[in-house]
């Protein structure tokens, strides 16, 4: 029976404890700065006390759970397909990135501070850059060195684009445009990788695209809810918030994306061809 390594889960758990602990300290000590209304456009009214937007803050626990699930699965090599095991640190790193999304996003909603908003955007850049870099690395058949270079380049580009402080229609901020562009890049590349594997003269690893469809579907539904509930169907004092649903669906999307990568193996080809 295959053994399970607890090291990926340990790294993700440490990320959760340290980032959450630092967030609690930052809120208590005021390190993130004053309330400037950052994130106030997501319907939920600011409360008195430590946590300004409780629903939009605590819903970010979904990312912590999703990241821990990724790390738990990463501990079993036989559950990672045939491609991810060739790059052992990446599954663990992705789990840690997803975990970090939770406290980083909560930093904005709990404080409505500018620095909190900066952490929220950084976490989005990290996960989108990871997805785009991992897809592009596989598309050009390179390894972790290229992945690292692309990842850092994409994050830096997002930060530069995010410096534009003008309002952008539909998505509000320029940084959200960069985030969406990277995710779109990952979607296009994953579909093209799947198609290329199907046309290959010899069997090559191929993903189960249904996990990709689940990931894309979850984030599209989340985006629709995100937009509609900013103005329509908005009850500022309710704990049932559309933006909280956005967080939970995005967490599910991040987990499904990992399952897509972990499904990449030669054995999937005949089964997937039968449903094309």
N, C-alpha and C positions, 0 to 999 in steps of 0.2 A: 504494500500500500504506500503511495507517495507520501512523503513527509511534508509537513508544513513549517516554513520558517516564520517566526513571529517578528523578525526584524522589520519588515515593511510596516506592520501594524504598530510596532514600537515607535518608529520614526513619525508616523502620522499622529499617534497619540501624544507624543511630545510636542509636535507642532500645535495640536489642539490645546493642550494645557498651557504652553508658554504664550501663544498668541491670545488666548482668552484671558489668561492672567494679566498680561500686559494691557489688554483692553480695559479690564476692570480698574487697574491702577491708573491708566490714562484718564478714564472718566472721573475717578475719585480725586485725582490731583489736578485735573483741568489741563492736562498736557496737550489735548487736541485743540484747545482754544475756545473762544466763546461761541455761543449759539448764533449763527448768522443765517439760519433758515435753510441750510443746505439739505436738500431732500424733502423740504416742506411741500413741494409740488406733487408728492405722491399720496395725496388725500389725507392721510392720518394726521390728526391734530396733535400738537406737542403737549405732553403732560408735564406737570411739575415733578421734580425729583430727578434721580439719576438717569433714567431711561426716558427720553423724550417720546419716542414712538415704539411702544412695547410690541405691537403686532409685527411691525416691519423689522424690528430688531431681533426678536426671539425666533422668528421664522427662519433666520439664517442658520439655526441649528441643523437645518436640512443639509446644508453643505458639509457640516462637520460629520454628520452620519454618512453621507454619500462618500466622503473621502476615506472614512474608516472602513467602509465596505470595500472600496477599491483596494485599500492596503491589505485587508484580510484576504481578498482573492489573490493579490499579488504574492502572497506567501506560498502559494502552491504553483509550482512551475507547470504542472500539467493542466492548469486552468488558464494559461496565458497564450494558448495557440502556439504557432511556430515562429512568429516574427518577434514579438515582445521579449521572449527569453534571450534573444540575441543581443538585447540592450537592457541588461538587468536593472540598472538604476532608474530607468524611465518610468516603470510602473509605480515604483515607490514615490518618485518625485511627483508624479501626477496626483497620487493620493494626497500628498502633503499640500500641493497647490489647491486642490479642491477643499481640503479642510480649512486652509487659510482664507478662502473666500468668505467663510462664515463670519469670523470676528472682524475681518476687514470691512465687510459691508455693514455689519452692525455698528462699527465705529461711526459711520455717518448717521444712521437712523437713531442711534442712542443719544447723540450729542448735537446733531445738526450743525456741526462745526466744519470749517473749511478743510482742516487737515483730515478730519474723518472722511469727508468726501474724496479727498486725494487717495486715501487708503482703499476706499471702495472702488475707485476707477483703476488703481494699480492691480487689485486682485482680478478684475475683469480682463485687464491687459494680459496678465500672466496666464490665465487659462486659455484665452483665445490664441495667444502666441504659441502656447504649447501645442494646441490642436493643429494650427497651421504648419508649425515647424515639423511636427512628427509626420504629417501627411506629405509634406514636400520632401523630407528626408527619404521616405520610402519611394516616392515618385522618381527621384533621381538615383535611387539605389546607393545611397551613401550611409554613413554611420553617425555615431553620437557627436563627433566633432562638428559636423555640419549642423546637426540639430542644435547644438549649443550656440553656434554662431547665429543661426537663423532666429532662435528664440530671443537672444539678447538684442539682435537687430530689430525684431518686431516690437519688443517691449519699448525700446528706445524711440522707435518711430511713433508708437502710440502716445508716449509721453509728450513728444514734440507736437503732434497733432492736437493733443488735449490742451495745449497752451492757448489755443484760440478760444477766446471767452465769449464769442458771439453766440446767439441762440440759433439752433439748427432745427428746422421743421421736423416734426414727428418724433425724433430721437433726442431732442433738447440740446445735447452737447456734442462737440466735434469728437471728443473721445469715444462716444458711443458709435460714431460712424466708423472709426478705426476698429473698434471691437467687432462690429458687424461685418466689416470687410474681411477681417481675418477669419471669422467663422464661415463666411461664404467661400473663402479660399479653401478652407478645410473640407467643406461639403463637396465642392466641385472636384477636388483632388481625390477624395474618398470614392466618389462615383467613378471617376476615370481609372483609379486603381482597380476597382472591381471589374470594370469592363476590360481593362488590359489583361487581367488574369484570365478572363474567359476566352480571350483570343490567343493566348499563349500556345505555342505548338506543343509544349510539354506541361504537365501539371505543376502549378506554382501556388503558393499560399494565397488564399482569397478570403475576404471577410464575409460574415453573414450580414448582408446589407439590411436585414430587418432590424437589427440593433441600431443601425444608422438612421433608419426611418423613424424609429421610436424616439431617438435623441432629437432629431430635427422636428418631429411633430410636437414634442413636449415644449421646445423652446419657442416654436411658432405660436402655440396656444398661450404660452406665458407672455409673449410679446403682445398678443391681442388683448389679453387681460390687463397688462401693464398700461396700454394706451386707453382702453375704455374706462378703466376705473380711476384714472387721474381726474376726470371731470364728471362723466356720467356714472351712475350707480355708486356714488361716493358718499359715504357716511363717515365724516372725520373722527367721530368719537366711538365708532364700533371697533371691536377687536377682530372682526372679520374684514380684512383688508385685501384688495386686489393685488397690491404690491407684495404682500406676504405670500399670496398664491404664486406670484412671479418667482419669488425666491425658491419656494418648494419645487415648482416645476423645473426651474433651472438646475436645481440640485439633482433631480431625477435625470435630466438631460445629460448632465456631466457624467453620471454613473453609466447611463446607456452608451455614451460615447466610448467609455473605457471597455464596456462589454463588446462593442464593435471591434476595437483593436485586439482584444483578447480572443476574438473568434477567428482571427486570421490564420487559417491552416489549410493544407491541401485537401484534407478529408472533407471539407465543406463543399467542394466544387460540384460533385455529382448531385448532391442534394439540392444545391441552389440552382443548378442548370435545369432540374426537373420542374422548377416553379417559375422559370423565366417567361 
